[in-house]
Amino acid sequence: MADGYYEDGYMEEEEEWDREGLLDPAWEKQQKKTFTAWCNSHLRKAGTQIESIEEDFRNGLKLMLLLEVISGEQLPKPDRGKMRFHKIANVNKALDYIASKGVRLVSIGAEEIVDGNVKMTLGMIWTIILRFAIQDITVEELTAKEGLLLWCQRKTAPYKNTNVQNFHLSWKDGLAFCALIHRHRPELLDYYKLTRDRPMENLNLAFDVAEQHLDIPRMLDAEDMVNSAKPDERSVMAYVSSYYHAFSGAQQAETAANRICKVLKVNQENERLMEEYERLASELLEWIARTTPWLENRTTDNTLPGTQRKLEEFRDYRRKHKPPKLQDKARLENSFNTLQTRLRLSNRPAYMPTNGKLVSDIANAWKGLERAEKGFEEWLLSELQRLERLDHLAQKFRHRCEIHEEWAVGKEDMLQSQDYLRSSLNELKAMKKKHEAFESDLAAHQDRVEQIAAIAQELNALGYHDCVTVNSRCQTICDQWDRLGTLTQQRRQGLDEAERILEMIDRYHLDFAKRAAPFNNWLDGAKEDLLDMFIVHTTEEIQELMGAHEQFKQTLGEADKEFNSIMSLATEVHKLARDHGIQLGENPYTTVAAQDIATKWNEVKRLVPQRDRTLQDEMVKQQNNEHLRRQFASKANTIGPWIENHLDAVASIGVNMKSSLEDQLNKLRSYEKTTNSYKPNIDELEKINEAVQEAMIFENKYTQYTMETLRVGWEQLLTAIARNINEVENQILTRDSKGISEEQMNEFRMSFNHFDKERSRRLSPKEFKACLVSLGYNIREDKQGETDFNRIMSIVDPNQCQYITFDAFLDFMTRETADTDTAEQVMKSFKILAADKPFITAQILRQELPPDQAEYCIQRMAPYTGRDGIPGALDYMSFSTALYGESDL
C-alpha cells in the first residue's frame, strides 16, 4: 500500500494527551458514547455499568473495578470515604496501576478526573483502551495501531467497494464493518447485496449484527458516522478493536503458543549453555588436575633418552596440549558471561555452577598449573647438560667395545674350526699364511682391550646409571681375549700335521687323474652308443645296426682290467684319509670321481643285453610294418580312382545341356545310391589306416593316396551329389511354379556356366555383371549404372557374401521374366474380402482365412486410423506394403 494514502504522521503512536486543546464537539460526543459503551461491555461482567463517563468515574471506585475486570488482576483496596481526598486516592491507585503497565500518563492527573474534566477523562479511557484493547494486537511486528489497520486491510481486501486506509473516512459507508463480519461469519449477513449509497442501513446492519450475534455493544451511532465530516478516529479504533478481539481467538491462541515456544527456546538454550559450561569446566579441571603433578615432578630416570623424552613431552604440552585448553578456558569464561547476560535479559535468576566449578575456581587451578610449569623447562635443560657429559663417556666406551666386538666376531669359531681337515693342500698352505697374519693382528689389539678396561673403571667412579651393563660387557671382552690366545696356539699345531698328510694324498690323486680321464671318455661313448635312439624304416637298416653291436661286445674284456686298476688307487686314498681324520674334497686334477666310473661301468654292462633285445624287437616291428604298407596300398589304389571318376561324372551332369532336369535328377539319384552302397569299402580302409597310424608308419612307397586325401574326396563326392540334387530340385520347382520353358532354363544355365570359369557354381559380382550384359541387360558405365547394378546385387546377394549362386541367379532371372504377385494384387484381394472398405476386421479374417494365417494377419496388422473406421478396424494396406518391402526392379 502506497505511503501517500496515509496522512502525515497518521500512523505515529500518541504519547500524551493534549491538555489545552479542545475536542471537536462531534468527536467528543462520539467518544463519550463509544467509550461509555466500551466500559460497560466490561463492567457488566462485574454486574454494574456507568451512565455518564465524566461523573461515574469521579470517585475512582468503578475506575478501579474496570481495571480489575479488563486486567484480571487485584488492585489495592479502595478507600470507601466520600471526601475529595478519598476520591483522589482511589483515582491515583488506578493511575498508578496503569503506569505500572508501562503506560506514560502525561498531563492526566487524579484531580481532573475527580473534578469531572471531560477531556481528561476521555483521554484516560482512551489510554486504557490503547493499553488493554489495542496494544496487544501484533501483526508482522508492527505497532498496535499499524497492526490493527493492517489486519483490517487484509480481512477486507477480497471485498469490492472497501478500501480501508484509516480509522475515520474509510468506515463511513459501513461496508468495511460488514466486510469484517462477513469475512468471519458469512452466515450473519449477505455482503454482496449491500451498496455504498446506503450507508445508514449498512452501519445499522453491522452494529445490530455485532451486538446480537458477536456480543459487541453498539459503541457508535450510525447517524453520527454519516453526518460527521470526519468520524472520530479513537471511537472507530475502539469499536474496531472489539471486532479484532471477537474474531482473533484463534490468532490469540497462536500468539500464546508462539510466546510459549519463544520462552521455552530461550530456556532450552540457557540449559544447553549451562550443560556446556559444566562439561567444559569438568574437562578443563580434570586436565589441570592430571597435568599439574606431572609438571611438579622434578625426577628423571637418570638417562639421556629418558630426559630427552620428558623434554619432548613438555614441548608437546606447550605446543599441542596447553593452547587448546587455554582456548577452552577463554571459551568457558565467554560462555559463562553470555549465559549470565541471557539469564538477566530474560528475567531468570543468575546461574550458579556446581561446587568447585566457578570461574574463580578454574582461574585458581590454572594459576596453580602455571606455577608448576614455571622453571620446569630450565630444570630439564640443565639435567640434559649433565647427562650429556656422562653419556659422552659411555658412548666412547660403547664405541670402543663395538669396534673390538666387531673385530672379534667369529674369531673363536674360526680358531676352533678344524676346517683344515676338510681342505685341499693348496687351501691348507693358504690357511697357514692367514693364521700367521691373525697372530700379528691379535698382538696389535692388546692396547684396545686395555683402553676399554680403563674407561669402564672411570664410569664406575663417576656413578654412571648403567654400570652393571658396562662391567658385564668389559668382563666379557677380557675373558674372550684370554680364550683367543689359547686357541691361536692350538690351531698352529693342527695346521702343521694336516699339511703332511695332504701332501701324500695329493700324489695318489695325480696318478688317478692320469688314468681315469681316458677310461671315463670310453665309458661315455659306449653308453651313448648303447642308448642311441635309432629310426629305421626297413629290415636292411636294422641288420646293419645288429652287426655293429656284436663288434662292440668283443672289447669288454680289456676294459674290465683297466677298471679294477683305477679303482685300487681311489681305495688307497680313502684309507689314508680315514686313518688321519681328514675329510676328502674333490680331486683337484680331475672332475671324474671313482664312484662315477663304477656307476658308468655297471651301467654299460647292464645296457649290453638290453641293446640286444631292443634290436631284435625292432626287426619284428619292421617286418609287420612292411605287411601293413602293402595291405593299405592295395585297397587305396582301388578306392582313389573310383572316387575321382564319380566326382567327374557328377560335375559333368550340370554342364550337359542336352538332358532335361528330370534326367539329371535321375542320374544324380542313381549316383547317390551307388555311392552309399560303396561306403563299406571306405570303412574297411579306415580300419587299415588306424593300424598304420598306431604303427607310426608315415610313408608308403606302394601308393600315392593317403587316408586324408581319400576321406576328403569321399566327403566332396557326397556333398556334390547332395548339392546337385538340391539345386536340380529347386530348378524344377522354379521352372514349374514360374512357368519357364525348358529352353529358357537351358539358356540361363548355359549363360551361368559360361562365366563360371572355375566350375565353382558361383559368380563373382564382375562375372555376374558380364552375364547380365550377355543376356541383354543395359547397365551403363556411369554413376546411374553403378546404382542400378548395386540395387540388383542387394536382391541376389542380400547377405553381401560377394558371390551369386546359380539358385539366386535363377530366381532373379525368373522374377524378371515370369508373372509374380505384387503388393497391389494382395491389397485388391484384401479389399474384396473387406467389401470395398479401406479396413478389415478380425472377424472377417477368421471367417475367410485358415486359423493360423488369420491370426498371423491380426497380430501384424496396425490399427486403422481413418475417420470412417470402426472399433477394432485393421489397416490391410500398410500390411500389404510391408509384406513386399521395397518394390521389385
MARLUMPA-336585 format. One record per residue (C-alpha): x, y, z. Coordinates in pm, whole numbers, padded with zeros to 5 digits, always signed. Each point is the difference from the previous one (the first is absolute). Layout:
<rs>
XYZ;...
</rs>
This chain:
<rs>
+00000+00000+00000;+00148+00334-00102;+00110+00242+00273;-00201+00277-00160;-00319-00147+00134;+00097+00093+00353;-00021+00348+00135;+00323+00146+00135;+00075-00167+00332;-00320-00199-00015;+00152-00327+00112;+00208+00155+00281;-00102-00108+00352;-00145+00265+00229;+00215+00039+00305;-00179+00274+00194;-00339+00162+00026;-00033+00353-00129;-00086+00166+00328;-00084+00345-00134;-00156-00094-00334;-00373-00020-00051;-00184-00294-00140;-00223+00037-00300;-00354-00012+00144;-00106-00271-00240;+00310-00207+00084;-00057+00056+00372;-00353-00127-00033;+00115-00305-00194;+00279-00073+00249;-00229+00029+00303;-00249-00240-00153;+00263-00243-00128;+00214+00003+00314;-00308-00036+00223;-00115-00303-00197;+00350-00146+00006;+00027+00042+00378;-00347-00152+00055;+00091-00300-00216;+00256-00083+00270;-00178+00130+00312;-00304-00212-00067;+00220-00300+00074;+00014+00135+00355;-00375+00068+00004;+00013+00381-00035;+00026+00278-00257;+00042+00375-00041;-00240+00257-00133;+00222+00308-00026;+00366-00057-00070;+00108+00334+00156;-00203-00050+00318;+00005-00372+00080;+00382-00022+00015;+00049+00299+00229;+00019-00198+00324;+00244-00250-00160;-00195-00309+00115;-00140-00108-00339;+00326+00105-00163;+00190-00246+00224;-00268-00264-00063;+00032+00052-00379;+00376-00054+00019;-00040-00315+00209;-00250-00144-00252;+00203+00070-00311;+00336-00098+00153;-00110-00295+00215;+00224+00132+00280;-00082+00118+00354;+00057+00375+00065;+00068+00143+00346;-00304+00027+00226;-00188+00326-00081;-00079+00269+00254;-00372-00002+00084;-00027+00360+00123;-00186+00265-00192;+00241+00281+00062;+00192+00152-00288;+00332-00139+00113;-00157-00351+00014;-00107+00037-00362;+00341+00137-00102;+00169-00292+00176;-00215-00257-00185;+00060+00168-00337;+00375+00012+00074;-00002-00373+00076;-00158-00059-00340;+00249+00233-00172;+00293-00161+00179;-00115-00342-00120;-00022+00129-00356;+00349+00145+00029;+00129-00332+00136;-00097-00157-00333;+00248+00219-00182;-00247+00273-00100;+00111+00361+00018;-00283+00215+00139;+00124+00342-00101;-00222+00299+00100;-00269-00223+00155;-00041+00049+00376;-00239-00140+00259;-00140+00346+00082;-00133+00052-00357;-00176-00338+00011;-00152+00075+00341;-00107+00346-00124;-00179-00164-00297;+00223+00143-00275;-00153-00158-00310;+00311+00033-00217;+00232-00148+00263;-00246-00281+00075;-00033-00090-00367;+00379+00014-00037;+00042-00235+00296;-00256-00249-00139;+00168+00020-00343;+00331-00077+00167;-00159-00305+00167;-00148-00111-00332;+00337+00037-00171;+00176-00196+00271;-00247-00282+00061;-00192-00031-00329;+00232+00116-00275;+00358-00022+00118;+00002-00382+00007;-00099-00012-00368;+00309-00122-00190;+00014-00053-00374;+00342-00051-00158;+00173+00184+00286;-00173+00329-00079;-00122+00247+00263;-00345-00061+00143;-00165+00264-00211;+00180-00107-00316;-00070-00363+00081;-00373+00061+00048;-00017+00198-00326;+00193-00273-00188;-00232-00264+00145;-00304+00193-00125;+00158+00046-00344;+00078-00369-00038;-00342-00114+00115;-00189+00241-00230;+00232-00026-00302;-00213-00260-00187;-00313+00219+00020;-00092+00256-00262;-00083+00358+00099;+00221-00022+00311;+00332+00178+00028;+00109+00033+00363;+00273+00264+00024;-00074+00153+00341;-00233-00013+00297;-00239+00279-00099;-00111+00060-00361;+00058-00362-00110;-00285-00112+00233;-00269+00256-00076;-00200-00208-00249;-00012-00303+00237;+00124-00244-00265;+00330-00057+00181;-00186-00109+00319;-00224-00230-00205;+00302-00143-00184;+00172-00086+00332;-00312-00181+00122;-00056-00182-00330;+00366-00104-00020;-00024-00181+00334;-00373-00080+00025;-00144-00004-00354;-00326-00151+00119;-00089+00318+00198;-00044+00233-00300;+00009+00006-00379;+00273+00248-00085;-00047-00015-00375;-00350+00151+00024;+00136+00318+00166;+00082+00321-00184;+00201+00310+00088;-00291+00240-00054;-00184-00132+00309;+00248+00068+00284;-00262+00026+00278;-00140-00342-00074;+00347-00147-00032;+00115+00144+00334;-00313-00099+00191;+00012-00348-00149;+00361-00044+00113;-00064+00146+00349;-00313-00211+00054;+00160-00324-00118;+00311+00066+00212;-00211+00070+00309;-00239-00292-00044;+00235-00272-00120;+00352+00105+00090;-00063+00151+00346;+00152+00331-00114;-00198+00294+00147;-00111+00282-00226;+00278+00249+00066;-00060+00222-00306;-00304+00178-00128;-00077-00044-00369;-00138+00351-00035;+00311+00153+00157;+00223-00201-00234;-00190+00111-00309;-00053+00365+00093;+00351+00061+00132;+00245+00138-00256;+00269-00214+00158;-00103-00262+00259;+00194-00009+00326;+00304-00221-00055;+00029-00120+00360;-00363-00102+00014;+00034-00200-00321;+00325-00162+00121;-00157-00098+00331;-00300-00153-00173;+00209-00173-00270;+00231-00147+00270;-00308-00177+00139;-00040-00165-00339;+00364-00101+00006;-00032-00158+00345;-00326-00168-00095;+00150-00158-00312;+00359-00060+00107;-00050-00279+00250;+00191-00240-00220;+00262+00265-00064;+00036+00060+00375;+00050-00372+00056;+00269-00001-00264;+00163+00306+00155;-00010-00170+00339;+00159-00313-00143;+00270+00208-00169;+00070+00177+00327;+00030-00334+00181;+00231-00136-00271;+00212+00312+00020;+00030-00030+00376;+00077-00373-00020;+00257+00060-00272;+00177+00256+00218;-00015-00239+00294;+00132-00292-00206;+00288+00208-00131;+00081+00110+00353;-00001-00360+00118;+00225-00099-00291;+00244+00275+00095;-00007-00117+00363;+00067-00360-00103;+00277+00111-00234;+00156+00207+00277;-00017-00292+00244;+00153-00235-00258;+00280+00238-00100;+00072+00086+00363;+00017-00369+00097;+00228-00087-00293;+00228+00298+00061;+00029-00059+00376;+00063-00369-00059;+00276+00082-00250;+00159+00252+00241;-00016-00252+00286;+00163-00262-00223;+00270+00231-00142;+00111+00194+00312;+00159-00301+00182;+00193-00085-00314;+00142+00355-00015;+00086-00005+00372;+00201-00322-00036;+00372+00092-00017;+00142-00352-00033;+00132-00191-00303;+00117-00354-00068;+00359+00136-00005;+00030-00082-00373;+00045+00239-00287;-00272-00157-00221;-00246+00000+00290;+00071+00365+00079;-00024+00095-00368;-00335-00176-00021;-00118+00199+00301;+00116+00322-00172;-00186-00098-00317;-00309-00077+00206;+00026+00345+00161;+00035+00167-00341;-00298-00198-00130;-00186+00123+00306;+00088+00363-00081;-00069-00030-00375;-00290-00245-00022;-00170-00059+00333;+00003+00333+00181;-00117+00238-00283;-00331-00186-00055;-00061-00005+00373;+00074+00373+00019;-00260+00050-00272;-00240-00220+00197;+00059+00221+00307;-00075+00316-00200;-00303-00164-00159;-00116-00109+00343;+00020+00355+00137;-00175+00139-00308;-00270-00265+00026;-00052+00080+00367;-00028+00375-00067;-00236-00060-00294;-00215-00229+00211;-00026+00251+00285;-00090+00278-00248;-00272-00214-00161;-00142-00094+00341;-00005+00362+00110;-00168+00117-00322;-00263-00274+00025;-00074+00075+00366;+00149-00333+00113;+00204-00045+00317;+00377+00005-00039;+00171-00334-00070;+00206-00148+00281;+00236-00282-00116;+00034-00316+00208;+00246-00007+00286;+00360+00056-00108;-00082+00107-00357;-00025+00376+00043;+00196+00218-00237;+00216+00098+00296;+00064-00369+00081;+00114-00061-00357;+00219+00313+00008;+00167-00115+00326;+00060-00348-00143;+00151+00155-00313;+00234+00215+00213;+00112-00313+00182;+00073-00161-00337;+00213+00294-00112;+00191+00002+00333;+00086-00366-00052;+00097+00071-00360;+00234+00284+00097;+00363-00119+00008;-00082-00350-00127;+00169+00054-00336;+00315+00160+00156;+00035-00295+00237;-00033-00246-00287;+00267+00180-00210;+00253+00007+00285;-00063-00370+00066;+00057-00072-00369;+00338+00178+00008;+00117-00214+00294;-00118-00325-00157;+00151+00089-00339;+00346+00033+00161;-00041-00340+00164;-00154-00156-00310;+00295+00115-00213;+00237-00213+00208;-00245-00294-00019;-00020+00037-00377;+00378-00003-00020;+00002-00325+00199;-00269-00154-00220;+00174+00114-00317;+00329-00165+00096;-00186-00311+00111;-00188-00017-00330;+00324+00031-00197;+00160-00279+00200;-00311-00220-00006;-00038+00050-00373;+00365-00104-00042;-00047-00300+00229;-00320-00125-00172;+00062-00354-00121;+00362-00007+00122;-00060-00274+00257;-00197-00210-00246;+00274+00051-00257;+00276-00110+00243;-00203-00296+00127;-00092-00110-00349;+00177-00305-00144;-00062+00123-00351;+00357-00098-00094;-00114-00364+00023;-00251+00073-00282;+00230+00203-00224;+00232-00075-00285;+00377+00031+00019;+00005+00342-00167;-00281+00122+00223;+00191-00122+00307;+00313+00191-00096;-00214+00312-00040;-00154-00065+00344;+00348-00006+00156;+00086+00340-00153;-00335+00136+00119;+00062-00130+00353;+00338+00170+00015;-00170+00331-00092;-00261-00055+00271;+00268-00051+00265;+00146+00341-00091;-00348+00163+00012;-00070-00155+00342;+00311+00159+00146;-00101+00342-00143;-00342-00011+00182;+00155-00027+00345;-00001+00383+00049;-00372+00034-00091;-00103-00256+00262;+00200+00185+00265;-00171+00333-00096;-00347-00157+00033;+00080-00117+00351;+00125+00349+00098;-00320+00178-00125;-00219-00251+00187;+00189+00074+00321;-00058+00379-00051;-00377-00045-00058;-00024-00195+00326;+00177+00280+00181;-00243+00269-00137;-00315-00201+00094;-00133-00071-00349;-00360-00125+00019;+00066-00318-00200;+00328-00111+00159;-00127-00358+00023;-00018-00025-00378;+00337+00172-00043;+00177-00237+00243;-00162-00308-00152;+00102+00102-00349;+00359+00078+00106;+00038-00338+00179;-00138-00184-00307;+00261+00167-00225;+00290-00083+00239;-00106-00366+00033;-00030-00033-00375;+00346+00150-00047;+00157-00272+00217;-00179-00276-00192;+00118+00139-00335;+00366-00031+00109;-00037-00368+00095;-00193-00096-00315;+00258+00171-00225;+00280-00227+00119;-00213-00315-00038;-00093+00084-00358;+00368+00045-00098;+00077-00363+00103;-00302-00144-00189;+00094+00177-00324;+00355-00146-00005;-00119-00364+00042;-00272+00029-00265;+00251+00136-00255;+00212-00318+00019;-00296-00234-00063;-00144+00198-00290;+00332-00008-00190;-00019-00384-00006;-00364+00004-00120;+00085+00245-00278;+00243-00249-00162;-00272-00270-00017;-00250+00252-00150;+00237+00087-00282;+00053-00365-00101;-00381-00062+00009;-00069+00299-00221;+00248-00114-00272;-00171-00341-00043;-00367+00083+00076;-00052+00266-00267;+00046-00215-00316;-00191-00292+00153;-00290+00232+00092;-00017+00130-00354;-00018-00359-00134;-00286-00076+00241;-00195+00309-00108;+00035-00094-00365;-00104-00358+00063;-00306+00106+00198;-00098+00251-00266;+00021-00268-00271;-00198-00251+00208;-00277+00255+00073;-00001+00154-00345;-00352+00042-00131;-00027-00129-00353;-00268+00041-00266;-00010-00263-00272;-00252-00067-00269;+00122-00331-00147;+00133-00336+00118;+00335+00067-00176;+00067+00304+00219;-00063-00193+00326;+00235-00282-00112;+00289+00251-00039;-00052+00121+00360;+00005-00356+00140;+00341-00072-00166;+00163+00312+00152;-00123-00099+00347;+00168-00343-00019;+00340+00165-00074;-00035+00223+00313;-00056-00298+00232;+00345-00142-00097;+00182+00295+00179;-00153-00042+00351;+00276-00236+00142;+00287+00258-00020;-00226+00271+00140;-00071-00206+00315;+00377-00026+00084;+00050+00381-00028;-00302+00062+00221;+00139-00210+00291;+00343+00176-00012;-00156+00350+00020;-00229-00091+00289;+00297-00128+00212;+00154+00352-00001;-00323+00154+00130;-00020-00264+00279;+00351+00088+00126;-00085+00374+00023;-00313-00063+00209;+00189-00230+00237;+00265+00265+00067;-00262+00276+00061;-00201-00224+00234;+00302-00092+00212;+00097+00369+00059;-00352+00154+00028;+00032+00209-00313;-00312+00081-00200;+00074-00051-00364;-00100+00257-00254;-00018-00033-00375;+00307-00109-00194;+00163+00328-00115;+00138-00164-00312;-00323-00140-00140;-00376+00035+00023;-00049-00376-00035;-00080-00184+00324;+00064-00370+00064;-00368-00053+00078;-00095+00155-00334;+00231-00244-00185;-00143-00297+00193;-00356+00111-00072;+00068+00050-00368;+00178-00339-00033;-00295-00179+00162;-00241+00191-00223;+00193-00108-00313;-00010-00366+00106;-00377+00030+00059;-00070+00173-00332;+00171-00262-00220;-00270-00273+00031;-00271+00269-00003;+00136+00120-00335;-00018-00357-00132;-00372-00021+00084;-00078+00344-00145;+00156-00083-00337;-00183-00332-00017;-00339+00168+00078;+00057+00260-00268;+00066-00275-00258;-00343-00154+00073;-00168+00343-00015;+00146+00086-00341;-00123-00332-00143;-00357+00073+00120;+00010+00359-00140;+00092-00128-00343;-00310-00219-00002;-00224+00296+00102;+00137+00226-00278;-00080-00259-00268;-00351-00062+00142;-00093+00374+00011;+00143+00069-00348;-00197-00284-00157;-00332+00136+00130;+00075+00372-00053;+00107-00049-00363;-00349-00138-00069;-00211+00258+00195;+00185+00314-00116;-00070-00035-00375;-00360-00101+00074;-00064+00328+00193;+00171+00212-00268;-00206-00155-00278;-00328+00057+00181;+00092+00363+00086;+00060+00070-00368;-00328-00169-00093;-00204+00206+00249;+00168+00324-00112;-00074-00074-00365;-00377-00035+00062;-00050+00378+00056;+00203+00082-00310;-00196-00225-00232;-00267+00220-00155;-00160-00273-00210;-00161-00194+00282;-00309+00122+00182;-00010+00092+00369;-00193-00321+00077;+00271-00208-00174;+00269+00178+00197;-00188-00064+00327;-00039-00370-00082;+00373-00033-00075;+00088+00176+00325;-00236-00230+00194;+00173-00297-00160;+00345+00133+00093;-00122+00063+00355;-00116-00364+00036;+00325-00136-00149;+00210+00218+00230;-00188-00107+00314;+00047-00367-00092;+00379+00062-00040;+00034+00126+00361;+00117-00338+00151;+00320+00023-00213;+00080+00337+00161;-00068-00140+00348;+00231-00297-00065;+00277+00234-00115;-00049+00215+00314;+00069-00305+00219;+00318-00078-00195;+00104+00368+00035;-00049-00015+00379;+00245-00295+00014;+00248+00196-00218;-00024+00306+00231;+00041-00210+00314;+00316-00152-00155;+00129+00357-00062;+00038-00060-00375;+00020+00336-00180;+00118-00096-00351;-00125-00260-00247;+00191-00048-00323;-00270-00235-00133;-00275+00267-00050;-00046+00372-00064;-00322+00019+00205;-00029+00086+00370;-00304-00057+00219;-00044+00373+00037;-00016+00063-00376;-00239-00293-00048;-00218+00119+00289;-00018+00353-00143;-00081-00138-00346;-00275-00219+00144;-00155+00295+00188;+00022+00217-00313;-00180-00270-00198;-00283-00025+00257;-00030+00379+00021;+00003+00046-00378;-00276-00261-00049;-00219+00152+00275;+00057+00357-00119;-00069-00086-00362;-00320-00189+00091;-00117+00302+00204;+00084+00245-00278;-00176-00208-00270;-00308-00042+00220;-00007+00379+00062;+00037+00064-00374;-00289-00235-00074;-00211+00172+00269;+00087+00345-00137;-00067-00107-00356;-00339-00152+00083;-00116+00281+00233;+00113+00282-00229;-00102-00162-00326;+00348+00010-00156;+00064-00212-00304;+00276-00255-00027;+00170+00216-00263;+00009+00300+00235;+00137-00214+00279;+00276-00132-00228;+00079+00354-00112;+00037+00117+00359;+00217-00300+00083;+00222+00044-00305;+00054+00369+00074;+00085-00071+00366;+00237-00288-00088;+00169+00210-00265;+00111+00260+00256;+00063-00260+00275;+00356-00064-00120;+00109-00184+00315;-00311-00222+00006;-00068+00108+00360;-00371+00055-00076;+00048+00361+00117;+00051+00330-00180;+00191+00297+00132;-00172+00343-00032;+00214+00078-00305;-00088-00335-00167;-00367+00048+00090;-00005+00347-00161;+00154-00140-00319;-00259-00279-00002;-00286+00254+00029;+00141+00201-00287;+00023-00318-00210;-00369-00065+00069;-00102+00343-00128;+00002+00219+00310;+00102+00359-00064;+00225+00097+00293;+00170+00328-00078;+00360+00074+00091;-00081+00308+00210;-00122+00090+00347;-00364-00087-00081;+00108-00338-00140;+00197-00069+00317;-00306+00088+00211;-00221-00233-00208;+00248-00287+00029;+00035+00051+00380;-00378-00022+00026;+00004-00330-00191;+00282-00128+00227;-00212+00078+00308;-00260-00244-00140;+00227-00289-00109;+00253+00043+00287;-00200+00136+00296;+00263-00124+00252;+00285+00173-00190;+00202-00322-00046;+00154+00142-00320;-00105-00300-00211;-00323-00108-00180;-00114-00361+00001;-00183-00157-00291;-00319-00018+00210;+00013+00375+00070;+00079+00067-00368;-00289-00221-00111;-00242+00159+00248;+00090+00347-00122;-00033-00093-00367;-00337-00175+00053;-00136+00301+00191;+00103+00219-00291;-00180-00220-00256;-00291-00156+00192;-00325+00138+00131;+00028+00053+00382;-00227+00117+00276;+00026+00367+00103;-00100+00208+00300;-00277+00156-00213;-00149-00342-00081;+00001-00103+00368;-00159+00335+00086;-00279-00060-00253;-00061-00346+00148;-00037+00144+00351;-00232+00268-00141;-00228-00270-00146;-00015-00175+00340;-00075+00337+00170;-00291+00081-00239;+00188+00296-00156;+00067+00162+00342;+00345+00148+00070;+00023-00213+00316;-00073-00355+00107;-00100-00161+00331;+00136-00300+00189;-00337-00173-00037;+00016+00013-00383;+00359-00130+00002;-00095-00295+00222;-00299-00078-00228;+00189+00016-00332;+00353-00126+00083;+00141-00314+00167;+00039+00046+00378;+00382+00026+00009;+00012+00249-00291;-00288+00202+00144;+00179+00033+00335;+00323+00088-00183;-00174+00294-00170;-00182+00116+00317;+00323+00012+00202;+00192+00199-00264;-00264+00239-00142;+00010+00351+00146;-00325+00158+00125;-00185+00198-00268;+00019+00375+00077;-00242+00139-00260;-00305+00197+00107;-00238-00251-00162;+00141-00289+00210;-00187-00205+00257;+00122-00145+00331;+00252-00278-00065;+00058+00105-00365;+00337-00114-00147;+00212+00167-00272;+00056-00264-00274;+00165+00250-00241;+00309+00069+00215;+00016-00374+00076;+00003-00089-00373;+00274+00253-00073;+00210-00133+00289;-00031-00359-00133;+00201+00089-00312;+00235+00262+00141;+00158+00194-00284;-00153-00037-00351;+00156-00242-00247;+00231+00137-00268;
</rs>
